[in-house]
Amino acid sequence: MRQFKRVFYVVLLNVIVTAATMLIVLNLWENRRAPTTETLPSATSLPSATLPADTTAAPILEDTPAPLPGETLPAPPAPTLALTPYEVQEGDSLGSIATAFDLRIADLLAVNNIPNPDLLSVGQVIYIPAGPVPTATPLPPPTGTPMPSATATRFVTAAPSSTPSATQPGDEPGIRISGVTGPGSLESERVLLSRTGEGSLSLAGWQLEDEDGNVYTFPQLTLFKGGAVNIYSRGGQNTAVDLYWGLSAPAWRSGEMVTLRDAQGEVRATYLIP
């Protein structure tokens, strides 16, 4: 009996020692494999979110709102042109102003809403665009671009009234020399003729002459009330408001008399250049 108890105590002591050793080993193992980061909650613990039905539609930018059904978005504003005021000087024409500012006559007509390019007055203020006007409608080229002879093309500076009026005494068709610009300079000198009175006046065969015997003969050209025409000394392409003499040297000088004769050789106007 005493021997049995001794064996029982030995076995019990071994069990206790073994159990204690296993507990120590397990504790060391758990401490070594402990996680270094926080454990995220599982997906099942998160509250579920309901997505919109159409998740593939392209986002709409705030600065380009979509139009409502039946609504038309306004067109973008048209670009603006800088305008510079210009006071018309004596002898100016739309043709000479357009050439000086490297523009088309159509640009000046569009910007200033001028119905008749011949109706310019000294002191009138017009506006010069900073460049060509994109929306301007170009004027049709004059008939017969190449001019083989002085009478090959007919130019009309203004359309006649649809209902002709009776000519009153003192209102007979007339013409005057309004001035000479740039005398002595072939590139710039020109004579400006202006219509006076009612009705139409044909200048075909009329002549402009200086004191040195130089004579310019007009082609087929009809002026109406308020019309005007420039005669440049240099060469160029004739238009409805600008004619070109084709000289190789200046025709005018200060103190010289300009004489305008009709087709019968009668003096119709004179002008002394200042």
Helices and strands as residue ranges (DSSP letters): H 2-32, G 43-45, E 83-87, H 94-100, H 105-112, E 125-129, E 155-156, E 174-181, E 190-196, E 201-202, E 207-209, E 215-217, E 221-223, E 228-232, E 242-244, E 257-261, E 267-272
